[in-house]
Amino acid sequence: MQKSIERIAGDSEGVSYEFPVFRFAGADKAAPSGYLQAALHAGELPGVVAIDALMPMLNKAEAEGRIKGNITIVPWANPIGRAQYHFGEHQGRFHLGTRTNFNRAFRCLPRPTPGFCRTPLLAAPTSG
């Protein structure tokens, strides 16, 4: 498993947000890849708990060579929401500055952005 810390810039100079990304390399480059994320609404923790339970099983499967396709896991998919607290309570569902629901305001991209992901989500079939 490879762990990286991704960083995105905040709205103000000097502010940034970090989140971990875990990548398991599959043994079969032609096998489908998988992507799993949790906590898009940063205060909703069941997915985070599920990933926490899944990680030791994936580590074991990787050590035994049982992972076929690449797997990417982002246990905290919303670092901005994760950092928002108001009066001591977590407020990870809405952006505090705009009141936008993090789960409803996705940019509509006309086509995939090259280079957005380090590895393709689905491996291209190989011939031979």
C-alpha positions as CSV (number, residue, x, y, z in Angstrom):
1,M,0.0,0.0,0.0
2,Q,1.2,3.4,-0.9
3,K,0.0,6.4,1.2
4,S,0.2,9.9,0.0
5,I,-1.1,13.2,1.5
6,E,-2.8,15.3,-1.1
7,R,-3.1,19.1,-0.6
8,I,-5.6,21.6,-2.0
9,A,-5.3,25.3,-1.6
10,G,-7.8,27.2,0.5
11,D,-9.6,30.4,-0.3
12,S,-7.0,32.6,1.6
13,E,-3.3,32.8,1.2
14,G,-1.5,30.4,3.5
15,V,-4.6,28.2,4.0
16,S,-4.5,24.7,2.6
17,Y,-6.3,21.4,3.3
18,E,-4.8,17.9,3.4
19,F,-6.3,14.5,3.0
20,P,-4.8,11.0,2.8
21,V,-5.0,8.7,-0.2
22,F,-4.2,5.0,0.0
23,R,-3.4,3.1,-3.2
24,F,-3.1,-0.7,-3.5
25,A,-1.4,-1.9,-6.6
26,G,-3.2,-4.7,-8.3
27,A,-1.3,-7.7,-9.7
28,D,-3.3,-7.8,-13.0
29,K,-3.0,-4.6,-15.0
30,A,-6.0,-5.7,-17.2
31,A,-8.2,-6.1,-14.1
32,P,-10.8,-3.4,-13.3
33,S,-9.8,-0.8,-10.7
34,G,-11.8,0.5,-7.8
35,Y,-12.2,3.8,-6.0
36,L,-13.7,4.1,-2.6
37,Q,-14.3,7.3,-0.6
38,A,-16.1,8.3,2.5
39,A,-17.1,11.5,4.4
40,L,-18.1,13.7,1.5
41,H,-20.4,15.1,4.1
42,A,-17.5,15.3,6.5
43,G,-19.6,14.7,9.6
44,E,-21.1,11.4,8.3
45,L,-18.7,8.8,9.7
46,P,-20.2,5.4,9.0
47,G,-18.2,5.2,5.7
48,V,-15.0,6.2,7.5
49,V,-15.6,3.5,10.1
50,A,-16.2,0.9,7.3
51,I,-13.0,1.9,5.6
52,D,-11.1,1.7,8.9
53,A,-12.4,-1.9,9.2
54,L,-11.5,-2.7,5.6
55,M,-7.9,-1.4,5.6
56,P,-6.4,-4.3,7.6
57,M,-8.1,-6.8,5.3
58,L,-6.8,-5.0,2.2
59,N,-3.3,-4.9,3.6
60,K,-3.4,-8.6,4.3
61,A,-4.8,-9.3,0.8
62,E,-2.1,-7.2,-0.8
63,A,0.6,-9.0,1.2
64,E,-0.8,-12.3,0.0
65,G,-1.0,-11.1,-3.7
66,R,-4.8,-11.4,-3.8
67,I,-5.6,-7.9,-5.1
68,K,-6.1,-8.1,-8.9
69,G,-6.9,-4.5,-9.9
70,N,-5.7,-1.2,-8.5
71,I,-7.7,0.1,-5.5
72,T,-7.7,3.8,-4.4
73,I,-9.2,4.8,-1.1
74,V,-9.9,8.3,0.2
75,P,-11.3,7.9,3.7
76,W,-11.8,11.7,4.2
77,A,-13.0,13.0,0.8
78,N,-13.9,16.5,2.1
79,P,-11.0,18.1,4.0
80,I,-12.7,21.5,3.9
81,G,-15.9,20.2,5.6
82,R,-13.7,18.2,8.0
83,A,-12.1,21.5,9.2
84,Q,-15.4,23.4,9.8
85,Y,-16.5,23.8,13.4
86,H,-19.0,26.3,14.7
87,F,-19.6,26.7,18.4
88,G,-17.6,23.5,19.1
89,E,-19.8,21.4,16.8
90,H,-18.7,19.8,13.5
91,Q,-20.4,21.4,10.5
92,G,-19.2,19.3,7.6
93,R,-22.3,19.1,5.5
94,F,-22.4,22.7,4.2
95,H,-19.7,25.2,3.2
96,L,-19.9,27.8,5.9
97,G,-19.1,30.7,3.6
98,T,-21.7,29.8,0.8
99,R,-24.1,27.4,2.6
100,T,-23.6,25.1,-0.4
101,N,-24.3,21.4,0.4
102,F,-21.0,19.6,-0.4
103,N,-23.0,16.6,-1.8
104,R,-25.0,18.7,-4.3
105,A,-22.7,21.2,-5.9
106,F,-20.4,19.4,-8.3
107,R,-19.0,21.2,-11.3
108,C,-20.3,19.8,-14.6
109,L,-17.3,18.9,-16.7
110,P,-17.8,18.6,-20.4
111,R,-15.2,15.9,-20.6
112,P,-12.7,14.2,-18.2
113,T,-9.8,16.4,-17.2
114,P,-6.5,14.7,-18.3
115,G,-4.1,14.3,-15.4
116,F,-6.8,14.8,-12.7
117,C,-6.1,11.3,-11.3
118,R,-2.6,10.0,-11.1
119,T,-3.7,6.6,-12.5
120,P,-6.7,5.8,-14.6
121,L,-9.7,4.5,-12.7
122,L,-10.2,1.7,-15.2
123,A,-7.1,0.2,-16.8
124,A,-7.2,0.2,-20.6
125,P,-7.4,-3.3,-22.1
126,T,-4.1,-4.6,-23.4
127,S,-3.6,-6.8,-26.4
128,G,-1.4,-9.8,-26.6
